[in-house]
Amino acid sequence: MTGTRPSTIAAARRVSGYLRPHRSRFAGGIGLTLVGIALDLLKPVPLAIVIDTVLSGRPLPAVLQPLLGALSPLALLAVAASSIVVFTFLRGASTVAANYVTISTGQRMVSDLRTDLYAHLQKLSLRFHYKQTAGDLLFRVMADTYSAQGLVMNGLLPMATAVVMLAGMFVVMLQLDATLALVALVVCPPLYLAVSGITGRIHARATASKEAESALYSQAESTLGAVKLVQAYGREQRAVDDFRRGSDHSLALALRLYSTETAFGLIVDSVLAVGTAALVFLGALHVMEGRLQLGALTVFLSYLRDLYGPIQSISANLAEIASSQAGLERVFQVLDQEPDVQDAPHAKPLPAITGRIAFEGVSFAYDDDRPVLQDVSLALAPGEVVALVGRTGAGKSTLASLALRLFDPQAGRVTIDGHDLRDVSLASLRRQATLLLQEPILFHSSVADNIAFGSDASREQIVAAARQAEADEFVQKMAQGYDTVLGDGGVTLSGGQRQRLALARALLRDSRIVILDEPTSALDLGTEAQVWHNVERVLDGRTALIIAHRLSTARRADRIAVMEDGRLIEIGSHAELLARGGAYAQLWAKHSNDPTVLLDALPESA
């Protein structure tokens, strides 16, 4: 996925949509921040009173005369000393409260953005997901979305706070000594050059670092998902070495980013140090010449420290913004992907169907130069069971996927009861169809939840479906029965057990159309016969498209469609195809002594 780099304003405008629902909370955080700024501006005042009024005997500033003018020097000293503690405590309390409110707002923004991104991934077609790694997408959902908080709460908001603080302090400093105040700003031009020259580099290196971390995440996800194969082949050390190389690469890029940010900070600190030294020198001269009081210089230098603090913050905020933009780009790249398959503006709900399916001159390709289906026409009557037979890559699974509109054909159309699937809503279509995959997908959840996935079934219905799928017996032997939590992917179960649970899940859905991807391929012959007896009873009256990987399954169908290189080359019943003496008859003659042979494994000469 590629995309152009959005400007900071464009990124902020887009992220602000996630701030809007939490604007009241955010406004409270801004209010607390402004209170903290006001207390920061007042913080040097008690020290000035001590130096200029208590120790030097000069009158209080006119604004403080009504409040403190009647106090003795000792009482005034006590008030000034107490004020330092009070201001510090109130400033700290306002900071803690503001941080809590803004951080909680940022976390809510991240949660909303993460949920939107996750929901959008559910809408994107299989064509998109086939081209991405699960680890990369997971990293974007779980890590890159934090860039929204980084941009707003760690970048723009602190920078705005620093600007307000900077403006307030500059106004006070102008009143104390306009010349020194203007000299304090001479650091701004070199700082601007440093910021403009380095933030672009930070953005590029942050992008590279995030991509390397995402690749490492994908590598770990892939290897841990195949740990059985890794151990079986004795490749544990190879897996560790590969991970270490990826980790070292990610670490190198992260350190390069950190070094750039650190160098940026060093440049900023050095420029500010030069400015501070110049102002200390000039300020001392002004005091020696009688143009500035010592207390005023003390206040001025105190403000100077706090003046350069916001400037440092702004520089750090700009670096944070550049880094956050890198993460947001990766999020926006996914959010900007238009689903290949989505409801048309005129889409209507698919009414109750009889189950007539028609593929009319269908052609499809994942990539333009590699057609998977070529001008396939096939009609299934209501209640008919049709088996698709062919080697791997013949197009069987793709053709079946078109019936669920997991893809749209580039040519031709697919209809159910005469309704073009592109004219009906996806939700209404998929409510009336059931899919059972050859490789069962089970979740890290209870047995009951896995069976009930895709339906709102009661416990009694769940158990009944498990009995039909010949799964109840082994489920009852588990420690907590139907409440037993399965390992991720059902790794603690045998292949046959996983397949029976998946079959039970499919049997729960009361749909007119059923698509089965060899649901009994992992079962022994005795269990297969029993399960098929139950399946056929459930399929009675329903239209079924079965992707058959072996002849023992294909011959159970009403008709068999033989596919080769994306084309439909034969269709008919088992007896008709044998009588015809074509490709299917040749397969049967070669393997009739073992009809359970996997047709996908047949060589081209078969």
Secondary structure, 3 states (H helix, E strand, C coil): CCCCCCCHHHHHHHHHHHHHHHHHHHHHHHHHHHHHHHHHHHCCHHHHHHHHHHHCCCCCCHHHHHHHCCCCHHHHHHHHHHHHHHHHHHHHHHHHHHHHHHHHHHHHHHHHHHHHHHHHHHHCCHHHHHCCCHHHHHHHHHCHHHHHHHHHHHHHHHHHHHHHHHHHHHHHHHHHCHHHHHHHHHHHHHHHHHHHHHHHHHHHHHHHHHHHHHHHHHHHHHHHHCHHHHHHCCCHHHHHHHHHHHHHHHHHHHHHHHHHHHHHHHHHHHHHHHHHHHHHHHHHHHHHCCCCCHHHHHHHHHHHHHHHHHHHHHHHHHHHHHHHHHHHHHHHHHHCCCCCCCCCCCCECCCCCCCCEEEEEEEEEEECCEEEEEEEEEEECCCCEEEEECCCCCCHHHHHHHHCCCCCCCEEEEEECCEEHHHECHHHHHCCEEEECCCCCCCCCEHHHHHHCCCCCCHHHHHHHHHHCCCHHHHHCCCCHHHCECCHHHCCCCHHHHHHHHHHHHHHCCCCEEEEECCCCCCCHHHHHHHHHHHHHHHCCCEEEEECCEHHHHCCCCEEEEEECCEEEEEECHHHHHHHCCHHHHHHHHHCCCCCCEHHHCCCCC
